[in-house]
Amino acid sequence: MADADDAIDNLKGHRGRLRKRLFEGGSDALLDHELIEYLLAIAIPRGDTKALAKALMREFGGIGGVLTADAEALGRVKGMGEISTAAIKIAHAAAIRLLQSHVSDRPVLANWQGLLDYLRADMAHHAIERFRVLHLNKCNMVVCARPLHV
């Protein structure tokens, strides 16, 4: 880990401690608002992101709500710009891809929990009901998962 990262980290002490806890203890070492705070710190390198992270958590009811909020709703929160909104949305996209990878190469009927985790992450925190069509091959593996627009 290069010290170049620290050069732009104007809150080096606090962010450095968060980073150290993350590296040493993994994702469980940080609270939900700290995960959002550090994610925002990457997008907003010269500012305190703790208050913004807590405001997002309040506005959207937790980390799931923050990650699944649409870009327009995120942008309405004071302090959120296009870059910080993109950072939140890329984290959500990465989480969905991670969960998809758990069901994409395995038979769905043999791995219901993975399928439920994927669908919950993708659909549970949206304000409106969503439907998704899963295309399976003959081995019950997900070939494609598409939203159904009604």
C-alpha positions as CSV (number, residue, x, y, z in Angstrom):
1,M,0.0,0.0,0.0
2,A,1.7,3.1,-1.2
3,D,2.1,6.3,0.8
4,A,0.8,8.2,-2.2
5,D,-2.7,7.3,-0.9
6,D,-1.9,9.1,2.3
7,A,-0.8,12.3,0.4
8,I,-4.4,13.1,-0.6
9,D,-5.9,12.0,2.7
10,N,-6.3,15.3,4.5
11,L,-7.9,13.5,7.4
12,K,-5.1,11.0,7.5
13,G,-5.5,10.1,11.2
14,H,-9.2,9.2,11.1
15,R,-9.2,7.7,7.6
16,G,-5.9,5.9,8.4
17,R,-7.5,4.3,11.4
18,L,-10.5,3.2,9.4
19,R,-8.3,1.8,6.7
20,K,-6.2,-0.1,9.3
21,R,-9.3,-1.5,11.0
22,L,-10.6,-2.6,7.6
23,F,-7.3,-4.3,6.6
24,E,-6.9,-6.0,9.9
25,G,-10.4,-7.0,10.7
26,G,-12.2,-7.2,7.4
27,S,-15.6,-5.8,6.7
28,D,-16.9,-6.7,10.1
29,A,-14.4,-4.3,11.7
30,L,-16.3,-1.2,10.5
31,L,-19.8,-0.1,11.3
32,D,-22.2,0.4,8.4
33,H,-21.9,4.2,8.5
34,E,-18.1,3.8,8.5
35,L,-18.2,1.7,5.3
36,I,-20.2,4.4,3.6
37,E,-18.0,7.1,5.1
38,Y,-14.8,5.5,3.8
39,L,-16.4,4.9,0.4
40,L,-17.4,8.6,0.2
41,A,-13.9,9.6,1.3
42,I,-12.5,8.0,-1.8
43,A,-14.9,10.1,-3.9
44,I,-14.5,13.3,-1.8
45,P,-10.8,13.2,-0.8
46,R,-10.7,16.7,0.8
47,G,-13.6,16.7,3.3
48,D,-15.1,15.1,6.3
49,T,-17.6,12.5,5.0
50,K,-18.8,11.1,8.4
51,A,-21.7,13.5,8.7
52,L,-22.7,12.8,5.0
53,A,-22.5,9.1,5.6
54,K,-24.8,9.3,8.7
55,A,-27.2,11.6,6.8
56,L,-27.4,9.0,4.0
57,M,-28.0,6.2,6.5
58,R,-30.8,8.2,8.1
59,E,-32.4,9.2,4.8
60,F,-32.4,5.7,3.4
61,G,-32.8,3.6,6.5
62,G,-29.5,1.8,6.6
63,I,-26.7,0.6,4.4
64,G,-29.0,-1.5,2.2
65,G,-31.2,1.5,1.5
66,V,-28.2,3.7,0.7
67,L,-26.6,1.2,-1.8
68,T,-29.9,0.5,-3.6
69,A,-31.2,4.1,-3.7
70,D,-31.4,5.5,-7.2
71,A,-29.0,8.1,-8.4
72,E,-31.6,10.9,-8.4
73,A,-32.6,10.2,-4.7
74,L,-28.9,10.1,-3.7
75,G,-28.3,13.4,-5.5
76,R,-31.0,15.1,-3.5
77,V,-29.1,14.6,-0.2
78,K,-27.1,17.8,0.6
79,G,-23.4,17.1,0.0
80,M,-23.9,14.4,-2.6
81,G,-22.6,15.1,-6.1
82,E,-22.2,13.1,-9.2
83,I,-18.9,11.5,-8.2
84,S,-20.0,10.5,-4.7
85,T,-23.3,9.2,-6.1
86,A,-21.3,7.2,-8.7
87,A,-19.2,5.8,-5.9
88,I,-22.3,4.5,-4.1
89,K,-23.7,3.0,-7.2
90,I,-20.5,1.3,-8.2
91,A,-20.3,-0.3,-4.7
92,H,-23.9,-1.6,-5.2
93,A,-23.1,-2.9,-8.7
94,A,-20.0,-4.7,-7.3
95,A,-22.1,-6.2,-4.5
96,I,-24.7,-7.5,-6.9
97,R,-22.0,-9.0,-9.2
98,L,-20.5,-10.7,-6.2
99,L,-23.8,-12.3,-5.2
100,Q,-24.5,-13.2,-8.8
101,S,-21.2,-15.1,-9.0
102,H,-22.5,-17.3,-6.2
103,V,-25.5,-18.5,-8.3
104,S,-24.2,-18.2,-11.8
105,D,-22.0,-21.3,-11.9
106,R,-24.2,-23.5,-9.6
107,P,-27.6,-25.1,-10.1
108,V,-30.2,-22.7,-8.6
109,L,-32.3,-25.5,-7.1
110,A,-29.2,-26.8,-5.2
111,N,-28.4,-23.3,-3.8
112,W,-31.5,-21.5,-2.7
113,Q,-29.8,-19.4,-0.1
114,G,-27.4,-18.0,-2.7
115,L,-30.3,-17.2,-5.0
116,L,-32.3,-15.6,-2.1
117,D,-29.3,-13.5,-1.1
118,Y,-28.8,-12.3,-4.6
119,L,-32.5,-11.4,-5.1
120,R,-32.7,-9.7,-1.7
121,A,-29.6,-7.6,-2.4
122,D,-31.0,-6.7,-5.9
123,M,-34.6,-6.1,-5.0
124,A,-35.3,-5.7,-1.3
125,H,-34.6,-2.1,-0.6
126,H,-36.4,-0.4,-3.5
127,A,-39.4,1.8,-2.8
128,I,-41.4,0.1,-5.6
129,E,-42.0,-3.5,-6.2
130,R,-39.8,-5.2,-8.8
131,F,-40.0,-8.4,-10.7
132,R,-37.1,-10.3,-12.2
133,V,-37.2,-13.2,-14.7
134,L,-34.5,-15.8,-14.2
135,H,-33.5,-17.7,-17.3
136,L,-32.1,-21.2,-16.4
137,N,-30.3,-23.8,-18.5
138,K,-31.2,-27.5,-18.3
139,C,-28.8,-27.8,-15.3
140,N,-30.8,-25.1,-13.4
141,M,-28.0,-22.6,-13.6
142,V,-28.8,-18.9,-14.1
143,V,-28.1,-17.9,-17.7
144,C,-29.6,-14.5,-17.5
145,A,-31.5,-12.4,-15.0
146,R,-33.6,-9.6,-16.4
147,P,-36.0,-7.1,-14.8
148,L,-39.6,-7.5,-15.9
149,H,-41.2,-4.2,-16.7
150,V,-45.0,-4.2,-16.4
